[in-house]
Amino acid sequence: MMRIRHDQRSNEIPTPAVSFQPESVQMAVMKEKLTDQEAVVTIGQQDVRVRFVDGVPSDRSFMVRLVKQEGGTWVAQAVPLSSIGRFVPASLDDGIDLWLSARGIRLTEKEKEAVRRFWETEGGSIKQKQETVAALTAKQLEVTEIHLRLAHEALHGPPLGDLLAPLLTKTEEPEETDEAKAAPVREQTERWEGSRAYAAASELVLPPAETRTFVMTAVTEKMKELVHDFRVWQRDMARQLEQFAHAAAQKTPERAVPLVESLIHSLDRMLLNGDWLLFTDMKTETKLLEAGAKLAEAKRGLAEGKMDEAAKTVREVKALLESLRFQPSEQKVMRFFLESDERQGTKPHEQLSRILKQASQAARDNALSARGVVESLRRLGFFHEQEAAQALLSGERLPPVENLKSLLLSWVEEGTAPAQAERVLMNLTGQQLLNKFTVDSHTQTMLYQWPLSLHGEMATVHVHVNARSGNGQLDWQNCRLYFLLDTNQGKVGISLQAIERQLSVTVETESEKLAEVLQSYASTVKDHLEQIGYRVQRLAFQPMDTEDEERAATDRMKTENETSQWEWTI
């Protein structure tokens, strides 16, 4: 099991001396056990001799309720951290201070005041509010009342899909579906490739000829541009791979290492942002993911001094990339054609319907692709501020970014946003706060709510991510993922743990029937995971225990602030 630890001791803030009073509850750390009944513990910055009524506790950190002082020794009772909620503090402020102290969270007086107001005014249980404060402080964000409300909405408010469903119902008008529009094309088309893809698009049933001509011209120009971009990228990668092979053959790691890192970066950038990849099929994307896995192997080979093996691996990558042909997918070209026409509509219901349809499109494709998931998150607006800032800093003319968040923000600015829209914005912004990349942390935790259309209704996939980090990136070879989806057949939880690309997968279901259906896809899933670079060591199915699932969800919310050393588990 991968153990990811973070030691906070170097970041401790000195605290003032503690004033002891009978019946007060204090956070204590074991320093020296003297007998079965007595020990020296550290409270605040003071070493205190304590005689425990029920014996010296075995935990290193614990709470103590001071009973009375006898000479230089305090008589006390140990209080497990899990039981702290059963002790009622004298006031709300005392209760908050007690809990913050127990979790090792240090806040300014201004931040404590924000927590107090949040505690008094926000809905939810005490436990949920504690989780919100802990999650926010773990991301090293300023603890303000608005930050707390946003994070609380993302963690404990209704799922994003539930929030979007009534909003879509209020604004949506009946319209012909893509499937109905595309039916005549499917009957006439066998396979679209290269230029035939956009030529055949003229068969689509669309409004007036002028609009069709305009859109067809845009599609044709777009395809030409993408073919050019693909060929340029392919040539550039081949040139860099050849340079790496030469450096490896010359036994010059000082040249080979930056080259392989540049190759990995170029491939990652293409997978995340390359426009031509949006029009290819799953097979092409899988080959690129396989190439990325092989480049990671080559980098590891360099680190171990295995230059010949690294050179051999890179030659395999070169052959793999040279075998790629840009053949736009019929379905994706058709969608681009239809979306180009749909963008003519500027009514609120048209914009919202279009964005949500695009955001959930990945799940309706023949194969769910990694890039499709990224594009879904982009359509929802998770990268809205980041991409807008990048465009401004690069000096580019900022194009209209069509995503859910930008649309809702425009409604708010215009004063036309329904109350539900503002709550959706709170949910999205809260998720963005909790997904902040903490630069000085060895691990990163992320969570996403991904709304999908399922059986005609809006459902939400909850995604929890925990991964090692380095150089501003997550380590896909060492990570943990947990997916939770509530279906009409019951809940489904999927846990994936990768350690140096060795993958363990556990699928939990509430329904035996659903488990049988999922098991029928096990071999296909395993083959796909191994194709993109993972080695599946375990693929298990088991019933979901509701209490265990709830407890596991709580464990996933734990943060670095809860103890001085922690281990993340799913």
C-alpha positions in Angstrom: 0.0 0.0 0.0 1.3 3.4 -0.9 1.7 5.5 2.3 1.7 9.2 1.7 2.8 11.1 4.8 3.1 14.8 5.6 4.9 16.0 8.7 3.6 19.3 10.0 6.0 19.7 12.9 8.2 22.1 10.9 5.2 24.4 10.4 4.0 24.6 14.1 3.2 28.0 15.4 4.2 28.7 19.0 1.2 28.9 21.3 0.9 30.9 24.6 1.0 29.1 28.0 -2.3 27.4 28.9 -4.2 28.5 32.0 -5.5 25.3 33.7 -8.9 25.2 35.4 -10.8 22.3 36.9 -13.3 20.7 34.4 -11.6 22.3 31.4 -10.8 20.1 28.4 -7.3 20.4 26.9 -5.4 18.9 24.0 -2.5 16.8 25.3 0.5 15.0 23.7 2.2 12.1 25.5 5.8 12.9 26.5 6.8 10.2 29.1 4.8 7.4 30.7 5.8 7.1 34.4 3.5 4.3 35.6 0.2 2.7 34.5 -1.6 5.6 36.1 0.8 8.6 35.8 2.5 10.3 32.9 4.1 13.6 31.8 2.1 15.1 29.0 2.5 18.3 27.0 -0.4 20.8 27.1 0.2 23.9 25.0 3.9 24.4 25.7 3.9 23.2 29.2 4.9 19.8 30.5 2.4 18.6 33.1 2.4 15.6 35.4 -1.0 13.9 35.3 -2.6 11.0 37.1 -5.2 9.4 34.9 -8.3 8.0 36.6 -8.8 5.3 34.0 -5.1 4.6 33.4 -2.6 6.2 31.0 -4.0 6.3 27.4 -2.2 4.4 24.7 -2.7 7.2 22.1 0.1 9.7 21.5 -2.4 12.6 21.2 -5.7 12.9 23.1 -7.9 15.2 25.0 -7.8 15.4 28.8 -10.6 16.7 31.2 -8.8 18.1 34.2 -10.6 17.1 37.5 -8.5 18.6 40.3 -5.0 19.5 41.3 -3.2 17.6 44.1 0.1 19.2 44.8 2.1 19.3 41.6 0.0 16.6 39.9 -3.3 17.0 38.1 -5.9 14.3 38.3 -7.5 13.9 34.9 -9.6 11.8 32.6 -8.6 10.9 29.1 -11.1 11.8 26.4 -10.7 10.1 22.9 -10.8 12.5 20.0 -13.7 10.6 18.5 -15.7 11.4 21.7 -15.0 15.1 21.8 -18.4 16.0 20.5 -20.1 14.5 23.6 -18.6 17.1 25.8 -20.5 20.4 25.8 -18.2 23.5 26.1 -19.2 26.5 28.2 -19.8 28.6 25.0 -19.7 28.4 21.2 -16.3 30.2 21.1 -14.9 27.7 23.6 -16.2 24.8 21.6 -14.7 26.1 18.3 -11.4 26.8 20.0 -11.4 23.3 21.5 -12.1 21.7 18.2 -9.5 23.7 16.3 -6.9 22.9 19.0 -7.7 19.2 18.8 -7.2 19.2 15.0 -4.0 21.3 15.2 -5.6 24.1 13.1 -4.2 27.6 13.7 -6.4 30.6 12.8 -6.2 34.3 13.3 -8.8 36.0 15.5 -10.4 37.4 12.3 -10.6 33.9 10.8 -12.0 32.5 14.1 -14.7 35.2 14.0 -15.6 34.1 10.4 -15.8 30.5 11.6 -18.1 31.5 14.5 -20.5 33.3 12.2 -20.5 30.4 9.8 -21.2 28.0 12.7 -24.2 30.1 13.8 -25.8 30.9 10.4 -25.0 28.0 8.0 -27.2 24.9 7.9 -25.9 21.4 8.4 -24.6 19.3 11.3 -21.7 20.2 13.5 -19.7 17.3 11.9 -20.3 18.7 8.4 -19.2 22.2 9.4 -16.1 20.8 11.0 -15.3 18.9 7.7 -15.8 22.2 5.8 -13.4 24.1 8.0 -10.8 21.3 7.9 -11.0 21.0 4.1 -10.6 24.8 3.5 -7.6 25.1 5.8 -6.0 22.1 4.2 -6.0 24.0 0.9 -4.2 26.9 2.7 -7.0 29.3 1.8 -7.9 32.3 3.8 -10.8 31.3 6.1 -13.5 33.9 5.3 -17.2 33.6 5.7 -17.8 33.5 1.9 -15.1 30.9 1.4 -16.7 28.7 4.1 -20.1 29.0 2.6 -18.8 28.1 -0.9 -16.9 25.1 0.3 -19.8 24.0 2.5 -22.1 24.2 -0.5 -19.8 22.0 -2.6 -19.2 19.5 0.2 -22.6 19.2 1.8 -25.1 20.9 -0.5 -27.3 19.1 -3.1 -25.3 17.4 -5.9 -24.7 19.5 -8.9 -26.9 17.4 -11.1 -29.8 17.9 -8.7 -29.3 21.7 -8.9 -29.1 21.8 -12.7 -32.2 19.7 -13.3 -34.8 22.3 -12.3 -32.8 25.1 -13.8 -32.8 23.3 -17.1 -36.5 22.6 -16.8 -37.3 26.3 -16.3 -35.4 27.5 -19.3 -35.6 24.6 -21.8 -37.9 24.7 -24.8 -38.8 21.7 -26.9 -36.3 21.2 -29.7 -35.4 18.5 -32.2 -32.6 16.3 -30.8 -29.3 15.7 -32.4 -30.3 12.0 -32.8 -33.3 13.0 -34.9 -31.3 15.5 -37.0 -28.6 13.0 -37.7 -30.8 10.0 -38.6 -30.8 10.6 -42.4 -27.0 10.8 -42.3 -26.5 7.5 -40.5 -28.7 5.8 -43.1 -26.5 7.1 -46.0 -23.0 7.0 -44.5 -20.8 4.0 -43.9 -17.5 5.7 -42.8 -16.3 9.2 -42.9 -12.5 9.7 -43.3 -10.4 12.8 -43.9 -12.0 15.2 -46.3 -15.0 13.0 -46.8 -16.0 13.7 -43.2 -16.9 17.3 -43.8 -18.0 16.8 -47.3 -20.7 14.3 -46.2 -21.9 16.7 -43.6 -23.8 18.6 -46.2 -26.4 15.8 -46.2 -27.5 16.9 -42.7 -31.0 18.3 -42.4 -30.5 21.9 -41.5 -32.3 25.3 -41.9 -31.8 27.7 -44.8 -29.2 27.1 -47.5 -27.3 30.3 -46.5 -26.8 29.0 -43.0 -25.8 25.5 -44.3 -23.2 27.0 -46.7 -21.8 29.2 -44.0 -21.4 26.4 -41.5 -20.1 24.0 -44.1 -17.4 26.5 -45.0 -16.5 26.8 -41.3 -16.3 23.0 -40.9 -14.1 22.6 -44.0 -11.7 25.3 -42.9 -11.6 23.8 -39.4 -10.7 20.3 -40.7 -7.9 21.7 -42.9 -6.5 23.5 -40.0 -6.6 20.4 -37.8 -4.9 18.2 -40.4 -2.1 20.8 -40.6 -1.8 21.0 -36.8 -1.7 17.2 -36.5 1.1 16.8 -39.1 3.2 19.6 -37.6 2.9 18.1 -34.1 3.7 14.6 -35.5 6.8 15.8 -37.3 8.0 17.8 -34.2 7.5 14.7 -31.9 9.4 12.5 -34.4 12.3 15.0 -34.5 12.6 15.2 -30.7 12.3 11.4 -30.4 15.2 11.0 -32.9 17.3 13.5 -30.9 16.6 11.5 -27.7 17.6 8.2 -29.3 20.9 9.8 -30.5 21.6 11.2 -27.0 20.9 7.8 -25.5 23.2 6.1 -28.0 25.9 8.6 -27.1 25.4 7.9 -23.4 24.8 11.5 -22.6 22.0 11.6 -19.9 22.5 15.3 -19.4 21.0 15.8 -22.9 18.5 12.9 -22.8 16.7 13.8 -19.6 15.5 17.3 -20.6 14.5 15.8 -24.0 12.3 13.1 -22.5 10.8 15.6 -20.1 10.0 17.9 -23.1 8.4 15.0 -25.0 6.2 14.1 -22.0 5.2 17.7 -21.6 4.4 18.0 -25.3 2.3 14.8 -25.3 0.4 15.9 -22.1 -0.3 19.3 -23.6 -1.7 17.6 -26.8 -3.9 15.2 -24.8 -5.3 18.1 -22.7 -5.6 20.9 -25.3 -5.0 19.6 -28.8 -7.9 20.6 -31.0 -7.4 17.8 -33.5 -7.7 15.2 -30.8 -11.3 16.3 -30.2 -12.2 14.8 -33.6 -10.5 11.4 -33.4 -11.8 8.2 -32.1 -11.0 6.4 -28.8 -8.4 4.2 -30.5 -6.2 7.2 -31.4 -6.4 8.6 -27.9 -5.5 5.2 -26.4 -2.4 5.1 -28.6 -1.3 8.5 -27.3 -1.9 7.4 -23.7 0.2 4.3 -24.4 2.9 6.5 -25.8 2.8 8.5 -22.6 3.2 5.4 -20.5 6.2 4.3 -22.6 7.9 7.8 -22.3 7.4 7.5 -18.5 9.2 4.1 -18.7 12.0 5.7 -20.7 12.4 8.5 -18.1 12.6 5.9 -15.3 15.2 3.9 -17.3 17.4 7.0 -17.6 17.1 7.6 -13.8 18.3 4.0 -13.3 21.2 4.3 -15.8 19.6 2.0 -18.3 20.3 4.1 -21.4 19.9 1.2 -24.0 16.5 0.2 -22.6 15.4 3.9 -22.6 16.5 4.3 -26.3 14.7 1.1 -27.3 11.5 2.3 -25.6 11.6 5.7 -27.3 12.1 4.0 -30.7 8.9 2.1 -29.9 7.1 5.4 -29.2 8.4 6.9 -32.5 7.0 3.9 -34.4 3.7 4.2 -32.6 3.3 7.9 -33.3 4.3 7.6 -36.9 1.6 5.0 -37.4 -1.1 7.5 -36.4 -3.4 8.8 -39.1 -5.7 11.7 -38.5 -9.2 10.3 -39.4 -12.0 12.4 -37.9 -14.7 10.4 -36.2 -18.1 10.6 -38.0 -19.9 11.2 -34.8 -17.6 14.1 -33.7 -17.5 15.9 -37.0 -21.3 15.6 -37.1 -21.5 17.1 -33.6 -19.2 20.0 -34.6 -21.4 20.7 -37.6 -24.5 20.8 -35.5 -23.0 22.8 -32.7 -21.7 25.4 -35.3 -25.3 25.9 -36.4 -26.7 25.8 -32.8 -24.4 28.7 -31.8 -26.6 31.0 -33.9 -29.1 30.7 -31.0 -28.5 33.2 -28.2 -31.6 32.8 -26.1 -30.9 31.8 -22.5 -32.6 28.4 -22.8 -30.7 27.7 -26.0 -27.3 28.5 -24.5 -27.9 26.5 -21.3 -29.4 23.5 -23.1 -26.4 23.5 -25.5 -23.8 23.8 -22.8 -25.2 21.0 -20.6 -25.7 18.8 -23.7 -22.0 19.3 -24.6 -20.9 18.8 -21.0 -22.6 15.4 -20.8 -21.7 14.4 -24.3 -18.7 12.3 -23.3 -20.9 9.7 -21.6 -23.1 9.4 -24.7 -20.2 8.7 -27.0 -19.5 5.2 -28.2 -16.5 5.2 -26.0 -15.9 7.4 -22.9 -12.5 9.1 -23.5 -10.2 10.8 -21.1 -10.2 13.9 -23.2 -14.0 13.8 -23.3 -14.1 14.0 -19.5 -11.7 17.0 -19.5 -13.9 18.8 -22.1 -16.9 18.1 -19.9 -15.3 19.7 -17.0 -14.2 22.6 -19.2 -17.8 23.1 -20.4 -19.0 23.3 -16.8 -16.6 26.1 -16.1 -14.0 24.5 -13.8 -11.2 26.1 -15.8 -13.0 29.3 -16.6 -10.9 31.8 -14.6 -7.6 30.0 -15.3 -8.1 29.9 -19.1 -9.4 33.5 -19.2 -6.3 34.7 -17.3 -3.9 32.7 -19.5 -5.5 34.2 -22.6 -5.1 37.7 -21.2 -1.5 37.2 -20.1 -0.5 35.7 -23.4 -1.8 38.8 -25.2 -4.4 36.9 -27.2 -7.7 38.5 -28.1 -10.0 36.8 -25.6 -12.7 34.8 -27.4 -16.1 34.2 -25.9 -15.7 31.2 -23.6 -18.9 29.2 -23.7 -19.2 27.3 -20.4 -21.8 27.0 -17.7 -20.0 29.3 -15.2 -19.5 32.1 -17.7 -23.1 31.9 -18.7 -24.4 32.0 -15.2 -22.1 34.9 -14.3 -23.5 36.9 -17.2 -27.0 36.2 -16.0 -26.1 37.5 -12.5 -24.5 40.6 -14.0 -27.6 41.3 -16.1 -29.8 40.7 -13.0 -31.7 37.9 -14.8 -30.4 34.9 -12.9 -32.9 32.8 -11.0 -32.1 31.9 -7.4 -31.2 28.4 -8.5 -28.5 29.7 -10.8 -26.8 31.5 -8.0 -26.7 28.2 -6.0 -25.1 26.4 -9.0 -22.5 29.1 -9.1 -21.8 28.6 -5.4 -21.4 24.9 -5.9 -19.0 25.3 -8.9 -16.9 28.0 -7.1 -16.8 25.9 -3.9 -15.4 23.0 -5.9 -12.8 25.2 -7.5 -11.6 26.4 -4.1 -11.4 22.8 -2.8 -9.4 21.8 -5.9 -6.7 24.4 -5.4 -3.3 23.1 -6.1 -1.1 23.4 -2.9 2.4 24.0 -4.2 4.3 22.9 -1.1 2.4 19.7 -0.5 3.7 16.3 -1.5 0.1 15.1 -2.3 -2.9 16.7 -3.8 -6.6 16.1 -3.1 -9.3 17.0 -5.6 -13.1 16.5 -5.8 -15.4 16.9 -8.7 -19.1 16.6 -9.2 -19.8 15.6 -12.8 -23.5 15.9 -13.9 -24.6 13.3 -16.5 -27.8 12.5 -18.2 -28.8 9.0 -17.1 -32.1 7.3 -18.0 -33.6 10.7 -18.9 -32.6 12.3 -15.6 -29.7 14.4 -14.4 -27.4 12.3 -12.2 -24.1 13.3 -10.5 -20.9 11.3 -10.4 -18.8 12.2 -7.4 -15.1 11.9 -8.1 -12.4 12.0 -5.4 -8.8 12.2 -6.3 -5.7 11.8 -4.2 -2.3 11.7 -5.9 1.4 12.4 -5.4 2.5 15.7 -6.9 5.7 17.1 -8.3 6.6 19.9 -10.7 3.1 21.2 -10.5 1.6 18.0 -11.8 -0.3 15.0 -10.4 1.5 11.6 -10.6 -0.9 9.4 -12.5 1.3 6.4 -11.7 0.7 6.8 -8.0 -2.8 7.9 -7.2 -6.1 7.0 -5.7 -9.5 7.6 -7.3 -13.0 7.0 -6.0 -16.1 7.3 -8.1 -19.6 7.3 -6.5 -22.8 7.3 -8.6 -26.4 6.8 -7.4 -28.3 4.9 -10.1 -31.9 3.6 -10.3 -30.3 0.2 -9.5 -28.7 1.6 -6.3 -25.3 3.2 -5.6 -22.1 2.2 -7.3 -18.7 2.9 -5.8 -15.4 2.3 -7.8 -12.1 2.6 -6.0 -8.8 2.6 -8.0 -5.4 2.6 -6.4 -2.3 2.9 -8.5 1.2 2.3 -7.1 3.9 2.6 -9.7 1.3 1.7 -12.3 0.2 -1.4 -10.4 -3.5 -1.0 -10.3 -6.1 -2.4 -7.9 -9.8 -1.9 -8.7 -12.7 -2.5 -6.3 -16.3 -2.2 -7.5 -19.0 -1.9 -4.8 -22.7 -2.1 -5.7 -26.0 -2.2 -3.7 -27.6 -4.3 -6.4 -26.6 -7.9 -7.3 -28.2 -7.4 -10.7 -26.1 -4.3 -11.4 -23.0 -6.2 -10.2 -23.6 -8.9 -12.7 -23.9 -6.4 -15.5 -20.7 -4.7 -14.5 -18.8 -8.0 -14.1 -19.6 -8.7 -17.8 -17.4 -5.8 -18.7 -14.5 -6.7 -16.4 -12.2 -8.2 -19.1 -12.8 -5.3 -21.5 -12.0 -2.8 -18.7 -8.8 -4.7 -17.7 -7.6 -4.8 -21.3 -8.1 -1.1 -21.8 -6.3 -0.2 -18.6 -3.4 -2.4 -19.5 -3.3 -0.9 -23.0 -2.7 2.6 -21.6 0.1 1.6 -19.3 -1.4 0.2 -16.1 -0.9 -3.4 -14.9 -4.1 -4.6 -13.2 -3.2 -6.7 -10.2 -6.7 -6.9 -8.7 -10.2 -6.4 -10.0 -12.8 -7.3 -7.4 -16.5 -6.9 -7.0 -18.2 -6.8 -3.6 -21.5 -5.6 -2.1 -21.6 -2.1 -0.8 -22.2 -1.7 2.9 -24.1 1.6 3.3 -22.5 2.4 6.7 -19.0 1.5 5.3 -19.6 3.7 2.2 -20.7 6.6 4.4 -17.7 6.1 6.6 -15.3 5.9 3.6 -16.8 9.1 2.2 -16.0 10.8 5.5 -12.5 9.4 5.5 -11.9 10.9 2.1 -12.8 14.3 3.4 -10.0 14.1 6.0 -7.1 16.5 5.5 -3.5 17.2 6.5 -4.7 19.4 9.3 -6.4 16.7 11.3 -3.2 15.1 12.8 0.5 16.0 12.7 1.1 12.9 10.4 -1.6 11.4 8.3 -2.2 8.6 5.8 -4.8 9.0 3.1 -7.0 5.9 2.6 -10.0 5.1 0.4 
